[in-house]
């Protein structure tokens, strides 16, 4: 999946922005360490902030109009928000890794062969190996006791699964997974591979995990452009496939939290539910966004110049931009039916009224939609994040 510097579909935006705000505010009120000393991000293009720049891959976003609303322009990163440095960047070493590292790779999946047609990418298993490389460096920088505490308080964000469907299972002309597995069998295959790698990360000392579910892929412009859905509807067949994976991921979280992994907390992020609510109730989100602006601006007053990288004016300009949605079935930048048959090409002209679009390109939501995801994941009820929200996860000592 490809994504602009200002786009992010998942809960990393919550950890990066909201957690950065709360950490800095805490430090101004009380002496001591921030809520989380580091954040380690594993995933696909939804959270890749530049790793694929260093790989032989066509899954990159280092060209305009990606980054058109980001002050730094297109960088090849997919976030456009403060994030740990990319693992593959040669400059990511020494003290720079202490705040965390981003291992995510565009086109990557839970399965090693997912996204193969894009070229090189770091699959889930390779990203875990890459984390172990970082861990070796950290062992040389900290005492065993300090490293144990550091890892136990750090947050791991994992965003996988989307590519295993849209760049594997739903591409029978390239991959044979849909021939060899029924949708329930394929979901179980993904979950079994995923669980093994999550437990591997736990075994080396990590204790706080945010596992984002897969969003309603049947509603993205790329799938609508196939013509398989009636006007005004999503591709139900695709969304139904995802139900087994998301339900299984939530069950996996419950199993991991059953006491068999002492000291750990695993959180399931209900991306599908929250984003489905945005699509089904797009018109009512204008007032909600205005509330979110005031909430974050009130917080930002206390964190000007903090590690989150925003001052008050910048944060306001970022969030006041969102005033509601009028277009939910096509991309802001793309070609063909639903602006989703071909995703955003170099130097294409995106729509002007981006704040009124739910989708940026053939695959990804706009920053406006992500602001809603951020607020609900960080402070929302257990229906949004199970069994607790991100703020509560960060506060666990």
Order of alpha helices (4+ residues) and beta strands (2+ residues): alpha-beta-beta-beta-alpha-alpha-beta-alpha-alpha-beta-alpha-alpha-beta-alpha-alpha-alpha-beta-beta-beta-beta-alpha-beta-alpha
